[in-house]
Amino acid sequence: MNFAEVIQNLNWLAITVAALSTFIIGGIWYSVFEKPWMTANNFTNEDLKKRNMPVVFGLSFLFSLIMSVNLAMFIGKENVTFGAIAGFMTGFGWVAFAIAIIALFENRPMKYVLINGGYMVVSFTVMGTILGVWK
């Protein structure tokens, strides 16, 4: 099977829903951890007001969609168990530890790693579960 066939055989609705799930999780996650997250990043409310939110949300969705496509291609036709495990291992084994490495060099607190890495672990686990269950 060539790359075009792989792309054509993907479940684009599942991929889109999985990408959107990161927004729901992120909204909940960062509302729960808002104050510690702001402290870990040395952000003030004024800093947050300077962001261009349409750009932030637009690019975040594009990046989430790319991550979802990538995970869907990895999971392939496997079942929900494989999808959930693949999602968890992606979030935990790659993304959270990549964040941890960056945090070490940026001299960020462990709280930064736990909040941002934890979000990615949960997001990828849910994303993998959605992709694994929805064939």
C-alpha positions as a LaTeX table, in Angstrom:
\begin{tabular}{lrrr}
\hline
Residue & $x$ (\AA) & $y$ (\AA) & $z$ (\AA) \\
\hline
Met1 & 0.00 & 0.00 & 0.00 \\
Asn2 & 1.41 & 3.37 & $-0.97$ \\
Phe3 & 1.19 & 6.61 & 0.98 \\
Ala4 & $-1.78$ & 7.95 & $-1.02$ \\
Glu5 & $-3.77$ & 4.78 & $-0.26$ \\
Val6 & $-2.91$ & 5.03 & 3.43 \\
Ile7 & $-4.12$ & 8.63 & 3.55 \\
Gln8 & $-7.26$ & 7.77 & 1.61 \\
Asn9 & $-8.11$ & 4.90 & 3.97 \\
Leu10 & $-7.92$ & 7.01 & 7.13 \\
Asn11 & $-11.10$ & 7.79 & 9.05 \\
Trp12 & $-11.05$ & 11.57 & 8.73 \\
Leu13 & $-14.08$ & 12.09 & 10.95 \\
Ala14 & $-12.41$ & 10.13 & 13.77 \\
Ile15 & $-9.18$ & 12.06 & 13.19 \\
Thr16 & $-11.02$ & 15.38 & 13.41 \\
Val17 & $-12.91$ & 14.37 & 16.56 \\
Ala18 & $-9.66$ & 13.13 & 18.13 \\
Ala19 & $-7.99$ & 16.45 & 17.28 \\
Leu20 & $-10.93$ & 18.38 & 18.75 \\
Ser21 & $-10.74$ & 16.31 & 21.94 \\
Thr22 & $-7.46$ & 18.05 & 22.77 \\
Phe23 & $-9.36$ & 21.36 & 22.98 \\
Ile24 & $-11.93$ & 19.96 & 25.41 \\
Ile25 & $-9.24$ & 18.35 & 27.53 \\
Gly26 & $-7.08$ & 21.47 & 27.36 \\
Gly27 & $-9.94$ & 23.71 & 28.41 \\
Ile28 & $-10.64$ & 21.57 & 31.44 \\
Trp29 & $-6.97$ & 20.84 & 32.24 \\
Tyr30 & $-5.73$ & 24.41 & 32.12 \\
Ser31 & $-8.74$ & 25.77 & 33.98 \\
Val32 & $-7.98$ & 23.34 & 36.82 \\
Phe33 & $-4.22$ & 24.08 & 36.73 \\
Glu34 & $-4.42$ & 27.73 & 35.64 \\
Lys35 & $-2.67$ & 29.33 & 38.62 \\
Pro36 & 0.17 & 26.77 & 38.94 \\
Trp37 & 0.62 & 26.86 & 35.13 \\
Met38 & 0.88 & 30.65 & 35.17 \\
Thr39 & 3.37 & 30.49 & 38.05 \\
Ala40 & 5.48 & 27.80 & 36.34 \\
Asn41 & 5.68 & 29.98 & 33.22 \\
Asn42 & 6.07 & 33.31 & 35.06 \\
Phe43 & 2.94 & 34.58 & 33.29 \\
Thr44 & 0.74 & 37.41 & 34.44 \\
Asn45 & $-2.84$ & 38.05 & 33.37 \\
Glu46 & $-1.48$ & 40.93 & 31.27 \\
Asp47 & 0.88 & 38.51 & 29.46 \\
Leu48 & $-2.04$ & 36.27 & 28.57 \\
Lys49 & $-4.08$ & 39.17 & 27.21 \\
Lys50 & $-1.33$ & 39.91 & 24.66 \\
Arg51 & $-1.90$ & 36.64 & 22.79 \\
Asn52 & $-3.64$ & 36.62 & 19.42 \\
Met53 & $-6.26$ & 34.00 & 20.32 \\
Pro54 & $-7.56$ & 33.34 & 16.77 \\
Val55 & $-3.99$ & 32.50 & 15.73 \\
Val56 & $-3.38$ & 30.46 & 18.89 \\
Phe57 & $-6.56$ & 28.41 & 18.42 \\
Gly58 & $-6.17$ & 28.09 & 14.65 \\
Leu59 & $-2.60$ & 26.84 & 14.79 \\
Ser60 & $-3.38$ & 24.66 & 17.82 \\
Phe61 & $-6.13$ & 22.92 & 15.87 \\
Leu62 & $-3.86$ & 22.49 & 12.83 \\
Phe63 & $-1.11$ & 20.99 & 15.00 \\
Ser64 & $-3.63$ & 18.75 & 16.81 \\
Leu65 & $-4.94$ & 17.56 & 13.45 \\
Ile66 & $-1.42$ & 16.71 & 12.28 \\
Met67 & $-0.75$ & 14.84 & 15.54 \\
Ser68 & $-4.04$ & 12.97 & 15.14 \\
Val69 & $-3.24$ & 11.97 & 11.55 \\
Asn70 & 0.19 & 10.76 & 12.66 \\
Leu71 & $-1.27$ & 8.70 & 15.50 \\
Ala72 & $-4.02$ & 7.30 & 13.23 \\
Met73 & $-1.39$ & 6.15 & 10.74 \\
Phe74 & 0.54 & 4.46 & 13.55 \\
Ile75 & $-2.54$ & 2.76 & 15.03 \\
Gly76 & $-3.79$ & 1.62 & 11.63 \\
Lys77 & $-6.53$ & $-1.00$ & 11.88 \\
Glu78 & $-5.66$ & $-2.02$ & 15.44 \\
Asn79 & $-8.27$ & $-2.11$ & 18.21 \\
Val80 & $-9.15$ & 0.29 & 21.03 \\
Thr81 & $-6.70$ & $-1.33$ & 23.47 \\
Phe82 & $-3.81$ & $-0.81$ & 21.08 \\
Gly83 & $-5.02$ & 2.72 & 20.33 \\
Ala84 & $-5.20$ & 3.67 & 24.01 \\
Ile85 & $-1.78$ & 2.15 & 24.76 \\
Ala86 & $-0.22$ & 3.75 & 21.67 \\
Gly87 & $-1.72$ & 7.10 & 22.66 \\
Phe88 & $-0.51$ & 6.79 & 26.24 \\
Met89 & 2.99 & 5.74 & 25.21 \\
Thr90 & 3.18 & 8.60 & 22.71 \\
Gly91 & 2.14 & 11.15 & 25.32 \\
Phe92 & 4.19 & 9.69 & 28.15 \\
Gly93 & 7.17 & 8.12 & 26.43 \\
Trp94 & 7.83 & 10.78 & 23.81 \\
Val95 & 6.04 & 14.06 & 24.41 \\
Ala96 & 6.17 & 14.35 & 28.22 \\
Phe97 & 9.84 & 13.40 & 28.33 \\
Ala98 & 10.61 & 15.78 & 25.45 \\
Ile99 & 8.94 & 18.54 & 27.48 \\
Ala100 & 11.02 & 17.43 & 30.48 \\
Ile101 & 14.27 & 17.69 & 28.52 \\
Ile102 & 13.38 & 21.17 & 27.29 \\
Ala103 & 12.40 & 22.14 & 30.84 \\
Leu104 & 15.80 & 21.03 & 32.14 \\
Phe105 & 17.62 & 23.29 & 29.71 \\
Glu106 & 15.21 & 26.17 & 30.34 \\
Asn107 & 15.53 & 25.70 & 34.11 \\
Arg108 & 11.76 & 25.29 & 34.46 \\
Pro109 & 10.22 & 23.84 & 37.62 \\
Met110 & 8.96 & 20.27 & 37.80 \\
Lys111 & 5.46 & 21.74 & 38.06 \\
Tyr112 & 5.87 & 22.93 & 34.43 \\
Val113 & 6.69 & 19.40 & 33.30 \\
Leu114 & 3.87 & 17.80 & 35.27 \\
Ile115 & 1.22 & 20.25 & 34.07 \\
Asn116 & 2.17 & 20.39 & 30.39 \\
Gly117 & 3.39 & 16.80 & 30.15 \\
Gly118 & 0.33 & 15.54 & 31.99 \\
Tyr119 & $-1.93$ & 17.35 & 29.54 \\
Met120 & $-0.17$ & 15.70 & 26.63 \\
Val121 & $-0.35$ & 12.23 & 28.21 \\
Val122 & $-4.09$ & 12.56 & 28.81 \\
Ser123 & $-4.70$ & 14.12 & 25.38 \\
Phe124 & $-2.80$ & 11.47 & 23.45 \\
Thr125 & $-4.39$ & 8.66 & 25.45 \\
Val126 & $-7.87$ & 9.96 & 24.64 \\
Met127 & $-6.87$ & 10.62 & 21.04 \\
Gly128 & $-5.55$ & 7.06 & 20.67 \\
Thr129 & $-8.67$ & 5.64 & 22.28 \\
Ile130 & $-10.92$ & 7.55 & 19.88 \\
Leu131 & $-8.86$ & 6.45 & 16.89 \\
Gly132 & $-8.70$ & 2.85 & 18.09 \\
Val133 & $-12.40$ & 2.49 & 18.76 \\
Trp134 & $-13.69$ & 4.38 & 15.72 \\
Lys135 & $-12.82$ & 2.44 & 12.60 \\
\hline
\end{tabular}
